[in-house]
Amino acid sequence: MSEDLRYPIGKYEAQPFSEKQLQEWLTDIKNLPQHLENAVINLDAAQLDTAYREGGWMVKQVVHHVADSHMNAYTRFKLGLTEDNPTIRPYDEVAWAEMKDSLEQPINISLTLLHALHSRWYYFLKDITESELQRTVFHPEHKKEMTLWHLLGMYAWHGRHHVAHITSLRERMKWK
């Protein structure tokens, strides 16, 4: 665990392809909804309205952000698998986190969405080949091509990263 509250599990570090790493990341994708649900279980409204760090998002915004981000990720993977180096659409995650749905909707809406989304995502990823993982998308914000392998690692990390935001807050606040 990192002492930097922004990166409780550290920053994402790209990894070379291996079957072992692939299986670990696929497990992360498959299990993220349950891990996130476990992280927020029994939190009350005041706790869900608590920022995970000074200047950071509230717990409820983190949950909704993961749903927003992973919906985009799912689409990016589908595009990457069906088109030749498609340009993916960036979005303003901070602006999305400030929208009414992220501030007012119950988190169970996003948790339910994540369970369904990750079930679909895992289903088509579980049989993905190394060759398919070398397919690319173009990210215009970063002005570079990214392989689906890189994106898989990044989104596996992303889920664990945000779960750790919540679980580390729970530990610091001594919330049961």
One Martini backbone bead per residue (centre of mass of N, CA, C, O) as a GRO file, in nm:
protein
  176
    1MET     BB    1   0.098   0.036   0.020
    2SER     BB    2   0.039   0.364  -0.019
    3GLU     BB    3   0.070   0.695   0.116
    4ASP     BB    4  -0.076   0.791  -0.128
    5LEU     BB    5  -0.412   0.858  -0.149
    6ARG     BB    6  -0.433   0.854  -0.466
    7TYR     BB    7  -0.225   0.576  -0.453
    8PRO     BB    8  -0.273   0.299  -0.271
    9ILE     BB    9  -0.136   0.093  -0.515
   10GLY     BB   10  -0.032   0.272  -0.705
   11LYS     BB   11   0.074   0.298  -1.013
   12TYR     BB   12   0.051   0.218  -1.322
   13GLU     BB   13   0.214  -0.078  -1.466
   14ALA     BB   14   0.332  -0.206  -1.719
   15GLN     BB   15   0.304  -0.533  -1.881
   16PRO     BB   16   0.397  -0.811  -1.994
   17PHE     BB   17   0.311  -1.075  -2.153
   18SER     BB   18   0.104  -1.324  -1.981
   19GLU     BB   19  -0.090  -1.570  -1.872
   20LYS     BB   20  -0.086  -1.497  -1.575
   21GLN     BB   21  -0.162  -1.197  -1.608
   22LEU     BB   22  -0.422  -1.241  -1.759
   23GLN     BB   23  -0.570  -1.397  -1.533
   24GLU     BB   24  -0.555  -1.173  -1.322
   25TRP     BB   25  -0.709  -0.954  -1.486
   26LEU     BB   26  -0.966  -1.118  -1.533
   27THR     BB   27  -1.031  -1.144  -1.233
   28ASP     BB   28  -1.061  -0.845  -1.181
   29ILE     BB   29  -1.298  -0.803  -1.373
   30LYS     BB   30  -1.491  -1.015  -1.254
   31ASN     BB   31  -1.465  -0.903  -0.930
   32LEU     BB   32  -1.511  -0.598  -0.894
   33PRO     BB   33  -1.811  -0.565  -0.809
   34GLN     BB   34  -1.778  -0.721  -0.539
   35HIS     BB   35  -1.551  -0.550  -0.417
   36LEU     BB   36  -1.707  -0.284  -0.420
   37GLU     BB   37  -1.946  -0.377  -0.253
   38ASN     BB   38  -1.775  -0.454  -0.003
   39ALA     BB   39  -1.656  -0.164   0.047
   40VAL     BB   40  -1.972  -0.034   0.095
   41ILE     BB   41  -2.077  -0.192   0.311
   42ASN     BB   42  -2.273  -0.027   0.551
   43LEU     BB   43  -2.286   0.250   0.447
   44ASP     BB   44  -2.374   0.558   0.504
   45ALA     BB   45  -2.457   0.863   0.392
   46ALA     BB   46  -2.219   1.012   0.527
   47GLN     BB   47  -1.999   0.819   0.419
   48LEU     BB   48  -2.070   0.855   0.111
   49ASP     BB   49  -2.003   1.183   0.160
   50THR     BB   50  -1.705   1.103   0.180
   51ALA     BB   51  -1.393   1.175   0.128
   52TYR     BB   52  -1.104   0.990   0.064
   53ARG     BB   53  -0.982   1.284   0.034
   54GLU     BB   54  -0.844   1.567   0.007
   55GLY     BB   55  -1.007   1.675  -0.285
   56GLY     BB   56  -1.184   1.440  -0.325
   57TRP     BB   57  -1.403   1.209  -0.367
   58MET     BB   58  -1.674   1.068  -0.299
   59VAL     BB   59  -1.773   0.758  -0.262
   60LYS     BB   60  -2.014   0.779  -0.460
   61GLN     BB   61  -1.841   0.891  -0.694
   62VAL     BB   62  -1.659   0.650  -0.726
   63VAL     BB   63  -1.871   0.446  -0.804
   64HIS     BB   64  -1.980   0.601  -1.052
   65HIS     BB   65  -1.708   0.623  -1.198
   66VAL     BB   66  -1.660   0.327  -1.252
   67ALA     BB   67  -1.902   0.295  -1.433
   68ASP     BB   68  -1.828   0.505  -1.643
   69SER     BB   69  -1.547   0.395  -1.717
   70HIS     BB   70  -1.636   0.092  -1.787
   71MET     BB   71  -1.820   0.165  -2.017
   72ASN     BB   72  -1.596   0.280  -2.191
   73ALA     BB   73  -1.416   0.031  -2.192
   74TYR     BB   74  -1.605  -0.166  -2.329
   75THR     BB   75  -1.622  -0.001  -2.591
   76ARG     BB   76  -1.320   0.003  -2.655
   77PHE     BB   77  -1.294  -0.303  -2.692
   78LYS     BB   78  -1.499  -0.342  -2.914
   79LEU     BB   79  -1.362  -0.155  -3.114
   80GLY     BB   80  -1.077  -0.296  -3.109
   81LEU     BB   81  -1.208  -0.579  -3.219
   82THR     BB   82  -1.376  -0.438  -3.491
   83GLU     BB   83  -1.144  -0.230  -3.551
   84ASP     BB   84  -0.901  -0.024  -3.705
   85ASN     BB   85  -0.766   0.177  -3.499
   86PRO     BB   86  -0.952   0.335  -3.319
   87THR     BB   87  -1.096   0.621  -3.208
   88ILE     BB   88  -1.129   0.728  -2.897
   89ARG     BB   89  -1.337   0.860  -2.645
   90PRO     BB   90  -1.309   1.108  -2.455
   91TYR     BB   91  -1.356   1.225  -2.109
   92ASP     BB   92  -1.484   1.415  -1.832
   93GLU     BB   93  -1.462   1.283  -1.528
   94VAL     BB   94  -1.512   1.527  -1.345
   95ALA     BB   95  -1.777   1.621  -1.469
   96TRP     BB   96  -1.927   1.355  -1.427
   97ALA     BB   97  -1.893   1.355  -1.105
   98GLU     BB   98  -2.079   1.636  -1.096
   99MET     BB   99  -2.324   1.508  -1.165
  100LYS     BB  100  -2.633   1.434  -1.052
  101ASP     BB  101  -2.608   1.122  -1.056
  102SER     BB  102  -2.342   1.117  -0.875
  103LEU     BB  103  -2.486   1.285  -0.629
  104GLU     BB  104  -2.798   1.129  -0.609
  105GLN     BB  105  -2.767   0.848  -0.672
  106PRO     BB  106  -2.772   0.545  -0.593
  107ILE     BB  107  -2.520   0.305  -0.583
  108ASN     BB  108  -2.686   0.052  -0.677
  109ILE     BB  109  -2.701   0.129  -0.970
  110SER     BB  110  -2.392   0.094  -1.032
  111LEU     BB  111  -2.356  -0.189  -0.919
  112THR     BB  112  -2.552  -0.328  -1.110
  113LEU     BB  113  -2.417  -0.241  -1.368
  114LEU     BB  114  -2.139  -0.375  -1.308
  115HIS     BB  115  -2.231  -0.665  -1.299
  116ALA     BB  116  -2.330  -0.673  -1.594
  117LEU     BB  117  -2.086  -0.557  -1.743
  118HIS     BB  118  -1.866  -0.761  -1.635
  119SER     BB  119  -1.998  -1.008  -1.746
  120ARG     BB  120  -1.971  -0.929  -2.043
  121TRP     BB  121  -1.669  -0.859  -2.050
  122TYR     BB  122  -1.559  -1.130  -1.951
  123TYR     BB  123  -1.687  -1.312  -2.166
  124PHE     BB  124  -1.511  -1.187  -2.409
  125LEU     BB  125  -1.220  -1.208  -2.261
  126LYS     BB  126  -1.168  -1.514  -2.175
  127ASP     BB  127  -1.096  -1.578  -2.509
  128ILE     BB  128  -0.865  -1.409  -2.560
  129THR     BB  129  -0.600  -1.325  -2.752
  130GLU     BB  130  -0.289  -1.218  -2.799
  131SER     BB  131  -0.348  -1.092  -3.073
  132GLU     BB  132  -0.593  -0.921  -2.982
  133LEU     BB  133  -0.424  -0.763  -2.758
  134GLN     BB  134  -0.253  -0.612  -3.001
  135ARG     BB  135  -0.454  -0.437  -3.053
  136THR     BB  136  -0.567  -0.104  -3.139
  137VAL     BB  137  -0.591   0.227  -3.008
  138PHE     BB  138  -0.676   0.573  -3.024
  139HIS     BB  139  -0.560   0.839  -2.811
  140PRO     BB  140  -0.607   1.178  -2.839
  141GLU     BB  141  -0.511   1.289  -2.563
  142HIS     BB  142  -0.227   1.115  -2.581
  143LYS     BB  143  -0.131   1.063  -2.875
  144LYS     BB  144  -0.185   0.731  -2.882
  145GLU     BB  145  -0.128   0.408  -2.898
  146MET     BB  146  -0.317   0.121  -2.772
  147THR     BB  147  -0.337  -0.166  -2.632
  148LEU     BB  148  -0.543  -0.398  -2.501
  149TRP     BB  149  -0.343  -0.489  -2.293
  150HIS     BB  150  -0.303  -0.218  -2.158
  151LEU     BB  151  -0.603  -0.171  -2.090
  152LEU     BB  152  -0.646  -0.414  -1.915
  153GLY     BB  153  -0.445  -0.333  -1.696
  154MET     BB  154  -0.564  -0.056  -1.633
  155TYR     BB  155  -0.856  -0.159  -1.549
  156ALA     BB  156  -0.771  -0.350  -1.331
  157TRP     BB  157  -0.635  -0.133  -1.164
  158HIS     BB  158  -0.869   0.071  -1.138
  159GLY     BB  159  -1.048  -0.099  -0.958
  160ARG     BB  160  -0.847  -0.143  -0.725
  161HIS     BB  161  -0.792   0.157  -0.671
  162HIS     BB  162  -1.091   0.232  -0.581
  163VAL     BB  163  -1.125   0.029  -0.362
  164ALA     BB  164  -0.882   0.141  -0.195
  165HIS     BB  165  -1.001   0.412  -0.132
  166ILE     BB  166  -1.227   0.293   0.048
  167THR     BB  167  -1.072   0.095   0.239
  168SER     BB  168  -0.873   0.309   0.350
  169LEU     BB  169  -1.086   0.491   0.470
  170ARG     BB  170  -1.209   0.286   0.662
  171GLU     BB  171  -0.951   0.246   0.825
  172ARG     BB  172  -0.897   0.543   0.911
  173MET     BB  173  -1.209   0.568   1.034
  174LYS     BB  174  -1.307   0.298   1.162
  175TRP     BB  175  -1.499   0.140   0.977
  176LYS     BB  176  -1.702  -0.153   0.978
   0.00000   0.00000   0.00000
